[in-house]
Amino acid sequence: MTELAAANPTERAKALIQLTGRLTELLDQETELFEAHMPHKAVDFQAEKTKLATLYRTETKLASKDRSRLGGLDPELKARLKASTRTFEAALARNGDAVEALKTLTEGLVKAIADEAARQKQSQVGYGPGAASASVSALAYNQTV
């Protein structure tokens, strides 16, 4: 499926509203998981999100090139389409913020682990001059759900 199945602009607008609504739901769900520090649970719906996002991109690109694809819409339907787009864009912005926060947190965690490993490697074991330097032989990360 590369385009929405629609015979006319009204059908296309209704399908685009439905697509945008589902994509917004998935983004909100993903954002909640990111904010709860459970990004691994978002894997369950990534295939659907990617498929819908690709379809959304294709449709909006085609509509911007050919205005007749959404031309002559009833004002109420046009307003609903605009509202769903604004809601989607807001969800996308919140998701982007959550992704950035998660990235910052992950980078900080990796740096802290690397710094601790380097610190341990530099510390001396034993007593007095000539003591062998310690080395990190294993590092474990225990994730609890």
C-alpha positions, -999 to +999 in steps of 0.1 A: +000+000+000+017+031-012-013+054-015-047+056+003-075+038-016-098+067-024-120+074-054-123+112-048-110+140-025-137+135+001-128+098+005-092+107+005-096+133+033-117+109+054-090+082+050-063+107+058-081+117+089-083+081+100-046+075+091-035+106+110-056+096+140-041+061+142-006+075+137-012+100+165-024+072+188+008+052+181+030+082+187+012+090+220+016+054+231+053+054+222+059+087+240+043+073+271+066+043+270+097+065+264+087+088+293+083+057+315+118+046+305+104+015+288+114+021+251+118-016+246+080-021+248+075+002+218+090-024+195+057-042+195+041-016+172+071-001+153+062-020+120+027-005+120+040+030+129+066+029+101+041+016+075+016+043+085+042+071+086+054+061+051+019+062+038+013+096+055+045+110+040+035+098+005+000+112+007+010+146+020+037+148-007+013+139-034-013+163-021+012+191-021+021+184-057-014+179-069-040+202-051-069+184-067-062+153-045-079+172-016-096+200-036-132+211-032-136+196+003-167+205+023-155+232+049-164+210+079-143+180+065-115+204+057-116+217+092-115+182+106-085+173+084-066+204+096-075+197+132-062+161+129-030+174+113-025+198+142-031+171+167-006+148+149+020+175+147+017+182+185+021+144+192+051+144+169+067+173+188+061+156+222+075+123+208+106+142+196+111+157+230+108+123+247+133+108+222+157+136+229+154+131+267+159+094+264+189+099+242+204+123+267+197+099+295+213+070+276+244+089+267+248+100+303+245+064+315+270+051+289+295+079+299+291+072+336+298+035+330+328+043+308+342+067+334+338+042+362+355+015+341+384+039+334+386+049+371+387+013+382+414+005+356+436+033+370+432+024+406+459+003+423+453-030+441+474-043+469+495-022+492+525+000+485+548+006+455+548-020+428+513-031+433+496-044+402+470-022+386+434-034+386+416-040+354+379-043+346+372-079+336+335-078+333+306-054+333+270-065+338+238-045+333+207-059+350+175-045+336+144-051+357+109-047+343 
